[in-house]
Amino acid sequence: MVTMEQLVPKDHLVRKIDRAIDFEFI
């Protein structure tokens, strides 16, 4: 089974969007 972390590099745009969404919830 392939996880999202294996598909998406840590500095990928999707990662940045994820962090932006998390930041909005703070």
mmCIF entry with sequence, helices, sheets and N, C-alpha, C, O atoms, coordinates in Angstrom:
data_MODEL
# 
_entry.id   MODEL 
# 
_entity.id                         1 
_entity.type                       polymer 
_entity.pdbx_number_of_molecules   1 
# 
_entity_poly.entity_id                      1 
_entity_poly.type                           'polypeptide(L)' 
_entity_poly.nstd_linkage                   no 
_entity_poly.nstd_monomer                   no 
_entity_poly.pdbx_seq_one_letter_code       MVTMEQLVPKDHLVRKIDRAIDFEFI 
_entity_poly.pdbx_seq_one_letter_code_can   MVTMEQLVPKDHLVRKIDRAIDFEFI 
_entity_poly.pdbx_strand_id                 A 
# 
loop_
_entity_poly_seq.entity_id 
_entity_poly_seq.num 
_entity_poly_seq.mon_id 
_entity_poly_seq.hetero 
1 1  MET n 
1 2  VAL n 
1 3  THR n 
1 4  MET n 
1 5  GLU n 
1 6  GLN n 
1 7  LEU n 
1 8  VAL n 
1 9  PRO n 
1 10 LYS n 
1 11 ASP n 
1 12 HIS n 
1 13 LEU n 
1 14 VAL n 
1 15 ARG n 
1 16 LYS n 
1 17 ILE n 
1 18 ASP n 
1 19 ARG n 
1 20 ALA n 
1 21 ILE n 
1 22 ASP n 
1 23 PHE n 
1 24 GLU n 
1 25 PHE n 
1 26 ILE n 
# 
_struct_asym.id          A 
_struct_asym.entity_id   1 
# 
loop_
_struct_conf.conf_type_id 
_struct_conf.id 
_struct_conf.pdbx_PDB_helix_id 
_struct_conf.beg_label_comp_id 
_struct_conf.beg_label_asym_id 
_struct_conf.beg_label_seq_id 
_struct_conf.pdbx_beg_PDB_ins_code 
_struct_conf.end_label_comp_id 
_struct_conf.end_label_asym_id 
_struct_conf.end_label_seq_id 
_struct_conf.pdbx_end_PDB_ins_code 
_struct_conf.beg_auth_comp_id 
_struct_conf.beg_auth_asym_id 
_struct_conf.beg_auth_seq_id 
_struct_conf.end_auth_comp_id 
_struct_conf.end_auth_asym_id 
_struct_conf.end_auth_seq_id 
_struct_conf.pdbx_PDB_helix_class 
_struct_conf.details 
_struct_conf.pdbx_PDB_helix_length 
HELX_P HELX_P1 AA1 MET A 4  ? LEU A 7  ? MET A 4  LEU A 7  1 ? 4  
HELX_P HELX_P2 AA2 LEU A 13 ? PHE A 25 ? LEU A 13 PHE A 25 1 ? 13 
# 
_struct_conf_type.id          HELX_P 
_struct_conf_type.criteria    ? 
_struct_conf_type.reference   ? 
# 
loop_
_atom_site.group_PDB 
_atom_site.id 
_atom_site.type_symbol 
_atom_site.label_atom_id 
_atom_site.label_alt_id 
_atom_site.label_comp_id 
_atom_site.label_asym_id 
_atom_site.label_entity_id 
_atom_site.label_seq_id 
_atom_site.pdbx_PDB_ins_code 
_atom_site.Cartn_x 
_atom_site.Cartn_y 
_atom_site.Cartn_z 
_atom_site.occupancy 
_atom_site.B_iso_or_equiv 
_atom_site.pdbx_formal_charge 
_atom_site.auth_seq_id 
_atom_site.auth_comp_id 
_atom_site.auth_asym_id 
_atom_site.auth_atom_id 
_atom_site.pdbx_PDB_model_num 
ATOM 1   N N  . MET A 1 1  ? 0.845  -1.204 0.000  1.00 0.00 ? 1  MET A N  1 
ATOM 2   C CA . MET A 1 1  ? 0.000  0.000  0.000  1.00 0.00 ? 1  MET A CA 1 
ATOM 3   C C  . MET A 1 1  ? 0.881  1.254  0.000  1.00 0.00 ? 1  MET A C  1 
ATOM 4   O O  . MET A 1 1  ? 1.820  1.380  0.786  1.00 0.00 ? 1  MET A O  1 
ATOM 5   N N  . VAL A 1 2  ? 0.553  2.154  -0.886 1.00 0.00 ? 2  VAL A N  1 
ATOM 6   C CA . VAL A 1 2  ? 1.345  3.385  -1.003 1.00 0.00 ? 2  VAL A CA 1 
ATOM 7   C C  . VAL A 1 2  ? 0.679  4.502  -0.200 1.00 0.00 ? 2  VAL A C  1 
ATOM 8   O O  . VAL A 1 2  ? -0.512 4.771  -0.354 1.00 0.00 ? 2  VAL A O  1 
ATOM 9   N N  . THR A 1 3  ? 1.457  5.134  0.644  1.00 0.00 ? 3  THR A N  1 
ATOM 10  C CA . THR A 1 3  ? 0.911  6.220  1.460  1.00 0.00 ? 3  THR A CA 1 
ATOM 11  C C  . THR A 1 3  ? 1.075  7.562  0.760  1.00 0.00 ? 3  THR A C  1 
ATOM 12  O O  . THR A 1 3  ? 1.833  7.687  -0.202 1.00 0.00 ? 3  THR A O  1 
ATOM 13  N N  . MET A 1 4  ? 0.362  8.551  1.251  1.00 0.00 ? 4  MET A N  1 
ATOM 14  C CA . MET A 1 4  ? 0.421  9.885  0.664  1.00 0.00 ? 4  MET A CA 1 
ATOM 15  C C  . MET A 1 4  ? 1.831  10.458 0.767  1.00 0.00 ? 4  MET A C  1 
ATOM 16  O O  . MET A 1 4  ? 2.277  11.179 -0.126 1.00 0.00 ? 4  MET A O  1 
ATOM 17  N N  . GLU A 1 5  ? 2.530  10.140 1.850  1.00 0.00 ? 5  GLU A N  1 
ATOM 18  C CA . GLU A 1 5  ? 3.883  10.672 2.039  1.00 0.00 ? 5  GLU A CA 1 
ATOM 19  C C  . GLU A 1 5  ? 4.851  10.132 1.002  1.00 0.00 ? 5  GLU A C  1 
ATOM 20  O O  . GLU A 1 5  ? 5.813  10.808 0.636  1.00 0.00 ? 5  GLU A O  1 
ATOM 21  N N  . GLN A 1 6  ? 4.601  8.907  0.523  1.00 0.00 ? 6  GLN A N  1 
ATOM 22  C CA . GLN A 1 6  ? 5.481  8.324  -0.493 1.00 0.00 ? 6  GLN A CA 1 
ATOM 23  C C  . GLN A 1 6  ? 5.206  8.952  -1.859 1.00 0.00 ? 6  GLN A C  1 
ATOM 24  O O  . GLN A 1 6  ? 6.109  9.073  -2.687 1.00 0.00 ? 6  GLN A O  1 
ATOM 25  N N  . LEU A 1 7  ? 3.963  9.348  -2.086 1.00 0.00 ? 7  LEU A N  1 
ATOM 26  C CA . LEU A 1 7  ? 3.596  9.943  -3.370 1.00 0.00 ? 7  LEU A CA 1 
ATOM 27  C C  . LEU A 1 7  ? 3.964  11.422 -3.432 1.00 0.00 ? 7  LEU A C  1 
ATOM 28  O O  . LEU A 1 7  ? 4.382  11.924 -4.475 1.00 0.00 ? 7  LEU A O  1 
ATOM 29  N N  . VAL A 1 8  ? 3.803  12.113 -2.304 1.00 0.00 ? 8  VAL A N  1 
ATOM 30  C CA . VAL A 1 8  ? 4.017  13.560 -2.276 1.00 0.00 ? 8  VAL A CA 1 
ATOM 31  C C  . VAL A 1 8  ? 5.277  13.922 -1.504 1.00 0.00 ? 8  VAL A C  1 
ATOM 32  O O  . VAL A 1 8  ? 5.380  13.623 -0.315 1.00 0.00 ? 8  VAL A O  1 
ATOM 33  N N  . PRO A 1 9  ? 6.239  14.563 -2.166 1.00 0.00 ? 9  PRO A N  1 
ATOM 34  C CA . PRO A 1 9  ? 7.458  15.017 -1.497 1.00 0.00 ? 9  PRO A CA 1 
ATOM 35  C C  . PRO A 1 9  ? 7.120  16.008 -0.383 1.00 0.00 ? 9  PRO A C  1 
ATOM 36  O O  . PRO A 1 9  ? 6.089  16.679 -0.432 1.00 0.00 ? 9  PRO A O  1 
ATOM 37  N N  . LYS A 1 10 ? 7.993  16.096 0.618  1.00 0.00 ? 10 LYS A N  1 
ATOM 38  C CA . LYS A 1 10 ? 7.694  16.924 1.787  1.00 0.00 ? 10 LYS A CA 1 
ATOM 39  C C  . LYS A 1 10 ? 7.548  18.403 1.439  1.00 0.00 ? 10 LYS A C  1 
ATOM 40  O O  . LYS A 1 10 ? 6.818  19.126 2.118  1.00 0.00 ? 10 LYS A O  1 
ATOM 41  N N  . ASP A 1 11 ? 8.226  18.859 0.398  1.00 0.00 ? 11 ASP A N  1 
ATOM 42  C CA . ASP A 1 11 ? 8.143  20.282 0.037  1.00 0.00 ? 11 ASP A CA 1 
ATOM 43  C C  . ASP A 1 11 ? 7.198  20.517 -1.135 1.00 0.00 ? 11 ASP A C  1 
ATOM 44  O O  . ASP A 1 11 ? 7.214  21.580 -1.757 1.00 0.00 ? 11 ASP A O  1 
ATOM 45  N N  . HIS A 1 12 ? 6.380  19.518 -1.425 1.00 0.00 ? 12 HIS A N  1 
ATOM 46  C CA . HIS A 1 12 ? 5.465  19.626 -2.557 1.00 0.00 ? 12 HIS A CA 1 
ATOM 47  C C  . HIS A 1 12 ? 4.348  20.625 -2.267 1.00 0.00 ? 12 HIS A C  1 
ATOM 48  O O  . HIS A 1 12 ? 4.044  20.913 -1.109 1.00 0.00 ? 12 HIS A O  1 
ATOM 49  N N  . LEU A 1 13 ? 3.745  21.147 -3.321 1.00 0.00 ? 13 LEU A N  1 
ATOM 50  C CA . LEU A 1 13 ? 2.677  22.138 -3.191 1.00 0.00 ? 13 LEU A CA 1 
ATOM 51  C C  . LEU A 1 13 ? 1.526  21.625 -2.334 1.00 0.00 ? 13 LEU A C  1 
ATOM 52  O O  . LEU A 1 13 ? 0.945  22.371 -1.546 1.00 0.00 ? 13 LEU A O  1 
ATOM 53  N N  . VAL A 1 14 ? 1.202  20.350 -2.495 1.00 0.00 ? 14 VAL A N  1 
ATOM 54  C CA . VAL A 1 14 ? 0.101  19.774 -1.715 1.00 0.00 ? 14 VAL A CA 1 
ATOM 55  C C  . VAL A 1 14 ? 0.399  19.852 -0.222 1.00 0.00 ? 14 VAL A C  1 
ATOM 56  O O  . VAL A 1 14 ? -0.499 20.083 0.588  1.00 0.00 ? 14 VAL A O  1 
ATOM 57  N N  . ARG A 1 15 ? 1.651  19.661 0.129  1.00 0.00 ? 15 ARG A N  1 
ATOM 58  C CA . ARG A 1 15 ? 2.069  19.750 1.526  1.00 0.00 ? 15 ARG A CA 1 
ATOM 59  C C  . ARG A 1 15 ? 1.865  21.165 2.049  1.00 0.00 ? 15 ARG A C  1 
ATOM 60  O O  . ARG A 1 15 ? 1.390  21.366 3.166  1.00 0.00 ? 15 ARG A O  1 
ATOM 61  N N  . LYS A 1 16 ? 2.233  22.145 1.222  1.00 0.00 ? 16 LYS A N  1 
ATOM 62  C CA . LYS A 1 16 ? 2.103  23.545 1.626  1.00 0.00 ? 16 LYS A CA 1 
ATOM 63  C C  . LYS A 1 16 ? 0.634  23.913 1.796  1.00 0.00 ? 16 LYS A C  1 
ATOM 64  O O  . LYS A 1 16 ? 0.275  24.657 2.709  1.00 0.00 ? 16 LYS A O  1 
ATOM 65  N N  . ILE A 1 17 ? -0.211 23.390 0.915  1.00 0.00 ? 17 ILE A N  1 
ATOM 66  C CA . ILE A 1 17 ? -1.651 23.636 1.028  1.00 0.00 ? 17 ILE A CA 1 
ATOM 67  C C  . ILE A 1 17 ? -2.173 23.020 2.320  1.00 0.00 ? 17 ILE A C  1 
ATOM 68  O O  . ILE A 1 17 ? -2.984 23.627 3.020  1.00 0.00 ? 17 ILE A O  1 
ATOM 69  N N  . ASP A 1 18 ? -1.710 21.816 2.634  1.00 0.00 ? 18 ASP A N  1 
ATOM 70  C CA . ASP A 1 18 ? -2.105 21.138 3.869  1.00 0.00 ? 18 ASP A CA 1 
ATOM 71  C C  . ASP A 1 18 ? -1.750 21.989 5.084  1.00 0.00 ? 18 ASP A C  1 
ATOM 72  O O  . ASP A 1 18 ? -2.552 22.130 6.007  1.00 0.00 ? 18 ASP A O  1 
ATOM 73  N N  . ARG A 1 19 ? -0.563 22.547 5.080  1.00 0.00 ? 19 ARG A N  1 
ATOM 74  C CA . ARG A 1 19 ? -0.129 23.370 6.211  1.00 0.00 ? 19 ARG A CA 1 
ATOM 75  C C  . ARG A 1 19 ? -0.940 24.654 6.279  1.00 0.00 ? 19 ARG A C  1 
ATOM 76  O O  . ARG A 1 19 ? -1.247 25.131 7.372  1.00 0.00 ? 19 ARG A O  1 
ATOM 77  N N  . ALA A 1 20 ? -1.289 25.217 5.138  1.00 0.00 ? 20 ALA A N  1 
ATOM 78  C CA . ALA A 1 20 ? -2.090 26.438 5.099  1.00 0.00 ? 20 ALA A CA 1 
ATOM 79  C C  . ALA A 1 20 ? -3.472 26.178 5.692  1.00 0.00 ? 20 ALA A C  1 
ATOM 80  O O  . ALA A 1 20 ? -4.003 27.005 6.433  1.00 0.00 ? 20 ALA A O  1 
ATOM 81  N N  . ILE A 1 21 ? -4.048 25.028 5.361  1.00 0.00 ? 21 ILE A N  1 
ATOM 82  C CA . ILE A 1 21 ? -5.356 24.651 5.896  1.00 0.00 ? 21 ILE A CA 1 
ATOM 83  C C  . ILE A 1 21 ? -5.263 24.472 7.408  1.00 0.00 ? 21 ILE A C  1 
ATOM 84  O O  . ILE A 1 21 ? -6.137 24.934 8.143  1.00 0.00 ? 21 ILE A O  1 
ATOM 85  N N  . ASP A 1 22 ? -4.212 23.804 7.875  1.00 0.00 ? 22 ASP A N  1 
ATOM 86  C CA . ASP A 1 22 ? -4.014 23.607 9.314  1.00 0.00 ? 22 ASP A CA 1 
ATOM 87  C C  . ASP A 1 22 ? -3.854 24.961 10.016 1.00 0.00 ? 22 ASP A C  1 
ATOM 88  O O  . ASP A 1 22 ? -4.364 25.153 11.119 1.00 0.00 ? 22 ASP A O  1 
ATOM 89  N N  . PHE A 1 23 ? -3.156 25.883 9.384  1.00 0.00 ? 23 PHE A N  1 
ATOM 90  C CA . PHE A 1 23 ? -2.910 27.198 9.966  1.00 0.00 ? 23 PHE A CA 1 
ATOM 91  C C  . PHE A 1 23 ? -4.209 27.984 10.118 1.00 0.00 ? 23 PHE A C  1 
ATOM 92  O O  . PHE A 1 23 ? -4.376 28.737 11.077 1.00 0.00 ? 23 PHE A O  1 
ATOM 93  N N  . GLU A 1 24 ? -5.130 27.806 9.166  1.00 0.00 ? 24 GLU A N  1 
ATOM 94  C CA . GLU A 1 24 ? -6.408 28.514 9.215  1.00 0.00 ? 24 GLU A CA 1 
ATOM 95  C C  . GLU A 1 24 ? -7.258 28.051 10.391 1.00 0.00 ? 24 GLU A C  1 
ATOM 96  O O  . GLU A 1 24 ? -8.067 28.814 10.918 1.00 0.00 ? 24 GLU A O  1 
ATOM 97  N N  . PHE A 1 25 ? -7.072 26.795 10.801 1.00 0.00 ? 25 PHE A N  1 
ATOM 98  C CA . PHE A 1 25 ? -7.877 26.245 11.894 1.00 0.00 ? 25 PHE A CA 1 
ATOM 99  C C  . PHE A 1 25 ? -7.382 26.695 13.266 1.00 0.00 ? 25 PHE A C  1 
ATOM 100 O O  . PHE A 1 25 ? -8.096 26.564 14.260 1.00 0.00 ? 25 PHE A O  1 
ATOM 101 N N  . ILE A 1 26 ? -6.163 27.224 13.319 1.00 0.00 ? 26 ILE A N  1 
ATOM 102 C CA . ILE A 1 26 ? -5.604 27.656 14.603 1.00 0.00 ? 26 ILE A CA 1 
ATOM 103 C C  . ILE A 1 26 ? -6.331 28.922 15.093 1.00 0.00 ? 26 ILE A C  1 
ATOM 104 O O  . ILE A 1 26 ? -6.009 29.445 16.159 1.00 0.00 ? 26 ILE A O  1 
# 
